[in-house]
Each structure stands twice: as C-alpha cells, then as structure tokens.
Amino acid sequence: MNNETIPVITIDGPSGSGKGTIGRALARELGWHFLDSGALYRVLALAALRRGLALDDESALAELAARLDVRFPAEGDGVILDGEAVDREIRSEKAGDAASRVATLPAVRAALLERQRAFRTAPGLVADGRDMGSVVFPDAPLKIYLTASAEERARRRYQQLREKGIEADMAALVEEIAARDARDMNRPVAPLKPAEDAVIIDTSALDIDATLDQVRQLVAERLGRAG
C-alpha cells in the first residue's frame, strides 16, 4: 500500500472547537494513527522559547523545526520533546500564542509539512489541526471542520484550566481567542478556513458525545466504516 492510498480523516477548526478530543477518540475507535498537528507547532514554540530564539527569526526556527526531536507515543495522550513529557507546558496560553505566531512563517511551515505527512501510515490516520484538509492532506476522503463561538471556546478553556488547578480570567480568554482567530484567519500562509469540500459542524451547543455521533455518521457514509 503506497502512502497516497492510506485513508486520512482531517478534522480542522479553531482552538477550543473540540477537534483534538474528537480526533483522538475517533482514531482510537478506528484503530488508526493520530496526528495533533497543533502540538507540533506548540512543541516547536516551546523548544524555541527554551532556546531563547526570537519568534520572528524564521531561518533559525525552520532549522529547529527540521531537527526537532518530538514523538507522539502510541499509548496515551502524551507528547515527548527531547525525551521529556511536555503535555502541560505546551498547553499553556503562552505556548499557544507562540505557536500561532511561528505558524505564520512560510519556512517553518515548509519544514514541518513533510513531517506531518509522514504520519500517514497504515491502516489510516486521523489528523487534527487548522489546515489538514486544505493544505497537508488535500486528497483526504473525509474532511471535517469543527467550529464554535469564541465565548463557548473560552468557557471550555476556562474549565480545562481550572480543572488543572491553573488560574484563568474568562474575559481575558475571550479576548485572546478572538485575537488568535483574527491572526490565524488573516495570515498570508494557509489561513484558518474550511477546505472547500469540508463538512462544517458547529459544536457551540453540542457536547462531546453528540459531536462524535455526527462524526461517526460521516465516517460511515463516506468511508463505509463504523467508529
């Protein structure tokens, strides 16, 4: 089986839309590999911050991206950078904001593009991100775009942080999410938007189970597989 024949399901959308939770759950149900592409950018941003690199130093960031030692263990939800679990650090607002900034740099995106495509291995891949369907896997047989209001996404993020014992300000989260949306949607390289053939699902009024049910139905219709 060559790379192009391996099925891919892409799940794109803004931060807090539920794409990571849905993507990982779907991958587990199908027995497929999972790619959290946003984590790659967050890991790169964290590595850059640790090394004291400027977030606008495109050449240095691209060089770092090309040799980044990052792994997604088959079991669990962990992300390993240089042999260290960095799940908590990369999910911070600081890392998220830095990731959004480095993701605007063409050389950085090019350096990570092939690495993302290398996750496409048998029996299949569920890829979660912002441009998985529009740029990275344009031939994917099923493309999904999850969205939700900025207020609802901020509420979800607030709850996640509080559950982890991290203090957060709801109003500040709404502002940060809205600003990130504007930056991601208006960036010149791979702006955040649904692929032309993506199925759009608004999760503002849906819980995880209801969203996953809709996704399972799409998988059965498009790929003839049950989640």
SULFENFEN-V254438 format. One record per residue. N is the residue number from 0. PSI is psi as a letter, one per 30 degrees, with the letter a starting at -180 (none if undefined). Layout:
[[N:PSI] [N:PSI]]
//
This chain:
[[0:j] [1:l] [2:e] [3:f] [4:f] [5:k] [6:k] [7:k] [8:k] [9:k] [10:j] [11:l] [12:l] [13:l] [14:k] [15:g] [16:f] [17:g] [18:e] [19:e] [20:e] [21:e] [22:e] [23:e] [24:e] [25:e] [26:e] [27:e] [28:e] [29:f] [30:g] [31:l] [32:l] [33:k] [34:j] [35:i] [36:e] [37:e] [38:e] [39:e] [40:e] [41:e] [42:e] [43:e] [44:e] [45:e] [46:e] [47:e] [48:e] [49:e] [50:f] [51:g] [52:k] [53:k] [54:g] [55:g] [56:i] [57:e] [58:e] [59:e] [60:e] [61:e] [62:e] [63:e] [64:e] [65:f] [66:g] [67:k] [68:i] [69:k] [70:k] [71:j] [72:k] [73:e] [74:k] [75:a] [76:g] [77:l] [78:k] [79:k] [80:k] [81:h] [82:g] [83:k] [84:k] [85:g] [86:e] [87:e] [88:e] [89:f] [90:g] [91:l] [92:e] [93:e] [94:e] [95:e] [96:e] [97:e] [98:e] [99:e] [100:e] [101:f] [102:f] [103:f] [104:j] [105:e] [106:e] [107:e] [108:e] [109:e] [110:e] [111:f] [112:e] [113:e] [114:e] [115:e] [116:f] [117:f] [118:f] [119:i] [120:l] [121:k] [122:f] [123:l] [124:k] [125:j] [126:k] [127:k] [128:b] [129:f] [130:g] [131:e] [132:e] [133:f] [134:e] [135:e] [136:i] [137:f] [138:g] [139:k] [140:f] [141:k] [142:k] [143:k] [144:j] [145:k] [146:l] [147:l] [148:l] [149:e] [150:e] [151:e] [152:e] [153:e] [154:e] [155:e] [156:e] [157:e] [158:e] [159:e] [160:e] [161:e] [162:f] [163:g] [164:g] [165:k] [166:k] [167:l] [168:j] [169:e] [170:e] [171:e] [172:e] [173:e] [174:e] [175:e] [176:e] [177:e] [178:e] [179:e] [180:e] [181:e] [182:e] [183:e] [184:f] [185:g] [186:k] [187:f] [188:k] [189:i] [190:l] [191:j] [192:l] [193:k] [194:l] [195:e] [196:g] [197:l] [198:k] [199:k] [200:k] [201:j] [202:g] [203:e] [204:g] [205:k] [206:l] [207:e] [208:e] [209:e] [210:e] [211:e] [212:e] [213:e] [214:e] [215:e] [216:e] [217:e] [218:e] [219:e] [220:e] [221:e] [222:f] [223:g] [224:k] [225:k] [226:none]]
//
